[in-house]
Amino acid sequence: MDTPFSTLIRTASHAQHTEAETSSFMGDLLGGRLAVDAYARYTEQLWFVYRALEEGAEALRADPVAGPFIQPELFRTAALEQDLAHLRGPGWREGVSPLPATVAYAERVAECARDWPAGYVAHHYTRYLGDLSGGQIIRDKAERTWGFDRKGDGVRFYVFEEISNPAAFKRSYRELLDGVNADDLEKQRIVDECKRAFAFNSAVFRELGVEYPLSA
């Protein structure tokens, strides 16, 4: 492959990425047309996905393919739990439930973590690099729309306190992708799994859109 793998994976998944970003639910959420309950419900779904990502991480630390990507400064589960306690109250665990699309998404992440480390890398990339990039737009909109303290409770998921220079971190992450321990065929399978990850994400947005249709 002459094209750097980080470029290949970004361009190959562009259409699916755009579809996820432009879902009606996310458009309504970012447009301030939905109540904070919709934002809280979305945060619940993230919690189920990131639990699957991070519960499988420890066993992959020594893996030659996925191991270099296991970086605790990225982990989001604890931040999501802080946000949910703020959004739903101290008993939030009793009230959260995954959508069917979220169940399928989390199960696939867990399956890759268990059986296919290269596939896990695809999910790792689509989630964490998205959080460091477009996730900051969501944080800003949430703070403005629902009055959360800047980088405080309710939006801690989007705040990477241990990453002082996100741009530099993203560059180093792309270098990891470029050097991933996989042959060309396996790299193509990673790209395909990346597309699948975005499709899972879009399915979650569609189901959230059914739960929170605009009345107008």
PEFEN-V91185 format. One record per pair of residues at least 24 apart in sequence whose C-alpha atoms are under 10 Angstrom apart, sorted by the first residue. I is the first residue (numbers start at 1). J is the second residue. D is the distance in whole Angstrom. If there is no record, write none. Layout:
I;J;D
I;J;D
This chain:
1;183;9
1;184;7
1;187;10
3;178;9
4;174;9
4;175;9
4;177;8
4;178;6
4;179;9
5;174;8
5;175;9
5;176;9
5;177;6
5;178;5
5;179;8
5;180;8
5;184;9
5;187;8
5;188;10
5;191;9
6;125;10
6;171;10
6;173;9
6;174;5
6;175;7
6;176;8
6;177;5
6;178;6
6;179;9
6;180;10
6;191;10
7;174;8
7;177;9
7;178;8
8;178;9
8;187;9
8;188;9
8;191;8
9;122;9
9;125;9
9;126;10
9;177;9
9;178;10
9;187;9
9;188;9
9;190;8
9;191;5
9;192;9
9;194;8
9;195;9
10;125;10
10;126;9
10;191;9
10;194;9
10;195;10
11;191;10
12;188;10
12;191;7
12;192;9
12;194;9
12;195;8
13;126;10
13;191;7
13;192;8
13;193;10
13;194;7
13;195;5
13;196;9
13;197;10
13;198;8
14;195;9
14;198;10
15;195;9
15;198;9
16;194;9
16;195;6
16;196;8
16;197;9
16;198;6
16;199;7
16;200;10
16;201;9
16;202;8
17;126;9
17;130;10
17;194;9
17;195;8
17;197;9
17;198;6
17;199;8
17;201;9
17;202;9
18;198;9
18;202;10
19;198;8
19;199;8
19;201;10
19;202;7
20;198;6
20;199;7
20;200;9
20;201;6
20;202;5
20;203;9
20;204;9
20;205;7
20;206;9
21;134;9
21;198;10
21;201;9
21;202;8
21;205;9
22;202;9
22;205;10
23;201;10
23;202;7
23;203;10
23;204;10
23;205;7
23;206;7
23;209;8
24;205;8
24;206;8
24;208;9
24;209;7
24;210;10
24;213;9
24;214;10
25;202;10
25;204;10
25;205;6
25;206;7
25;207;9
25;208;7
25;209;5
25;210;9
25;211;9
25;212;8
25;213;8
25;214;9
26;138;9
26;202;10
26;205;7
26;206;9
26;208;9
26;209;8
28;209;9
28;212;9
28;213;9
28;214;8
29;138;9
29;141;9
29;142;9
29;145;9
29;209;10
29;212;10
30;137;8
30;138;7
30;139;10
30;140;9
30;141;6
30;142;8
30;145;8
31;141;8
31;142;10
31;145;9
32;141;8
32;142;8
32;144;9
32;145;6
32;146;9
33;145;9
33;214;8
33;215;10
33;216;10
34;145;9
34;212;8
34;213;9
34;214;8
34;215;10
35;145;9
35;146;8
35;212;9
36;87;8
36;142;9
36;145;8
36;146;6
36;147;10
37;87;8
37;88;9
37;212;9
38;208;8
38;209;9
38;211;9
38;212;7
39;87;9
39;138;10
39;142;8
39;146;9
39;154;9
39;208;10
40;83;9
40;84;7
40;86;10
40;87;6
40;88;7
40;96;10
40;154;9
41;84;9
41;87;9
41;88;9
41;96;8
41;97;9
41;98;9
41;99;10
41;208;8
41;211;10
41;212;10
42;98;10
42;99;10
42;204;9
42;205;8
42;208;7
43;80;7
43;81;9
43;83;8
43;84;7
43;87;9
43;96;10
43;154;9
43;155;9
43;157;9
44;80;8
44;81;9
44;83;9
44;84;7
44;87;10
44;88;10
44;92;9
44;93;10
44;95;10
44;96;6
44;97;7
44;98;7
44;99;9
44;102;10
45;96;9
45;97;8
45;98;6
45;99;7
45;101;9
45;102;6
45;103;9
45;105;10
45;106;9
45;204;8
45;205;10
45;208;9
46;76;9
46;77;9
46;80;8
46;98;9
46;102;8
46;106;9
46;127;10
46;157;9
46;201;10
46;204;10
47;76;8
47;77;6
47;78;9
47;79;9
47;80;6
47;81;7
47;83;10
47;84;9
47;96;9
47;98;9
47;102;10
47;106;10
47;157;10
48;77;9
48;80;10
48;96;9
48;97;9
48;98;7
48;99;10
48;102;7
48;103;8
48;105;9
48;106;6
48;107;10
49;77;9
49;98;9
49;102;7
49;103;8
49;104;10
49;105;7
49;106;5
49;107;9
49;108;10
49;109;8
49;110;9
49;123;10
49;127;9
49;201;10
50;75;8
50;76;7
50;77;6
50;78;10
50;80;9
50;106;8
50;109;9
50;124;10
50;127;9
50;128;10
51;75;9
51;76;9
51;77;6
51;78;9
51;80;10
51;106;8
51;109;10
51;110;9
52;77;10
52;105;9
52;106;6
52;107;7
52;108;9
52;109;6
52;110;5
52;111;9
52;112;10
52;113;8
53;77;9
53;106;8
53;107;10
53;108;10
53;109;6
53;110;7
53;112;9
53;113;7
53;120;8
53;121;10
53;123;8
53;124;7
53;127;9
54;109;10
54;110;9
54;113;9
54;124;10
55;110;8
55;113;9
56;109;9
56;110;7
56;111;9
56;112;9
56;113;5
56;114;7
56;117;10
56;120;9
57;110;10
57;113;7
57;114;9
57;117;10
57;120;9
57;124;10
58;113;10
59;113;8
59;114;8
60;113;7
60;114;9
60;117;7
60;120;9
63;117;7
63;118;10
63;181;10
64;117;9
64;118;10
64;180;9
64;181;7
64;182;9
65;116;10
65;117;6
65;118;6
65;119;10
65;120;9
65;121;8
65;176;10
65;177;10
65;179;10
65;180;6
65;181;5
65;182;7
66;113;9
66;116;9
66;117;5
66;118;6
66;119;9
66;120;7
66;121;6
66;122;10
66;124;9
66;180;8
66;181;9
67;117;9
67;118;10
67;121;9
68;121;10
68;173;9
68;176;7
68;177;10
68;180;9
68;181;10
69;120;10
69;121;7
69;124;8
69;125;9
69;173;8
69;176;7
69;177;9
69;180;9
70;121;9
70;124;9
72;162;9
73;160;7
73;161;8
73;162;6
73;163;7
74;124;10
74;128;7
74;129;10
74;131;9
74;132;9
74;159;10
74;160;7
74;161;9
74;162;8
74;163;8
75;128;9
75;157;9
75;160;9
76;128;9
76;131;10
76;156;9
76;157;6
76;158;8
76;159;9
76;160;9
77;157;8
78;156;9
78;157;8
79;153;9
79;154;9
79;155;8
79;156;5
79;157;5
79;158;8
79;159;8
79;160;9
80;153;10
80;154;8
80;155;8
80;156;7
80;157;5
80;158;9
81;154;10
81;156;9
81;157;9
82;152;10
82;153;7
82;154;7
82;155;9
82;156;7
82;157;8
83;152;9
83;153;5
83;154;4
83;155;6
83;156;6
83;157;7
84;153;9
84;154;7
84;155;10
84;156;10
84;157;10
85;153;9
85;154;8
86;152;10
86;153;6
86;154;6
86;155;10
87;153;8
87;154;6
87;155;10
88;154;10
98;204;10
99;203;10
99;204;7
99;205;10
99;207;7
99;208;8
99;211;10
100;203;9
100;204;8
100;207;8
101;199;10
101;200;7
101;201;8
101;202;9
101;203;6
101;204;5
101;205;9
101;206;9
101;207;7
101;208;10
102;200;8
102;201;8
102;203;8
102;204;6
102;205;10
102;207;9
103;200;10
103;204;9
104;200;8
104;203;10
104;204;9
105;196;9
105;197;8
105;198;10
105;199;9
105;200;6
105;201;8
105;203;9
105;204;8
106;200;9
108;196;10
108;197;9
108;200;9
109;197;9
112;193;10
117;190;10
118;180;9
118;181;9
118;182;8
118;186;8
118;187;8
118;189;8
118;190;6
118;191;10
118;193;9
119;186;9
119;187;10
119;189;8
119;190;6
119;191;9
119;192;9
119;193;6
119;194;8
119;197;10
120;190;9
120;193;9
120;194;9
121;177;9
121;180;9
121;190;7
121;191;10
121;193;9
121;194;9
122;177;10
122;187;10
122;189;9
122;190;6
122;191;7
122;192;9
122;193;6
122;194;5
122;195;9
122;196;9
122;197;7
122;198;10
123;190;9
123;193;8
123;194;6
123;195;9
123;196;9
123;197;6
123;198;9
124;194;9
124;197;10
125;173;9
125;174;9
125;177;9
125;194;8
125;197;10
126;193;10
126;194;7
126;195;9
126;197;7
126;198;7
126;201;10
127;194;10
127;197;9
127;198;9
127;201;10
128;170;10
129;166;10
129;169;10
129;170;7
129;173;8
129;174;9
131;157;8
131;158;6
131;159;9
131;160;9
132;158;7
132;159;9
132;160;8
132;163;10
132;166;7
132;167;9
132;169;9
132;170;8
133;158;10
133;166;9
133;167;9
133;170;9
134;158;10
135;159;9
